[in-house]
């Protein structure tokens, strides 16, 4: 049981960790502001469908928070040949690239609007984590969603990563981005706030840029050097590719929620 509680705690911190790579709680309040506060209990209903849950949220004044989680761009460990083809060791390029958060934001806005439109509601809202309070518990600081009107939290995750590898005598590199969502619901049971999982994992697409390839060891030391030669599309061009992915996956994602 203790292991399960620690897992739940780790999942609850996902959005906060991405929100700030240093201290995710810096500058945030320890009590909810009037615009987000709610002391009304979220009492679960047995065998409640996702659609019915949203209808109940609407009637009780609850909201669904949509939080963007997108950290710095990193690299997977780089296999580097040393001495002979049979000797491979794993290393990681130095540094990282800034978060692509600004590139991803329009996707989150589109996702939120689609959820509201599909379920004929307005309970889905993009949330700035700076407005969400935190509290101190035995194992550290945690997000205090239970004191807010946001009784469900959907984390929209974008994970940009460079895949740099050596295979069959060729070095290759490309940028990949995974899009997915996870949802937690904060409910009141037996005098305590508990966590449920209305959305465990929802895939919203996978993008991979064109690959850079060479048979000569480029001897990259930093991710910035790798980024220069891969030169993936950014800004509007990247957004177009990612939106195509999301548009293709949303019908399946929505169909599961409508069951």
Secondary structure, DSSP 8 states (H G I E B T S, - for coil): -HHHHHHHHHHHTHHHHHH-SS-TTTT--SS--TTTB--------TT--HHHHHHHHHHHT-EEEEEEE---BEE--EEEE-SSTT-EEEE--B--B---HHHHHHHHHHHHHHHHHHTT---EEE--GGGS-EEEETTEEEE-GGGBSEEEEEEEEEEEEEEEEEETTEEEEEEEEEEEEEEEEEEEETTEEEEEEEEEEEEEEEEE---EEESS-----BHHHHHHHH----HHHHHHHHHHHHHHHHHHHHHHHT-
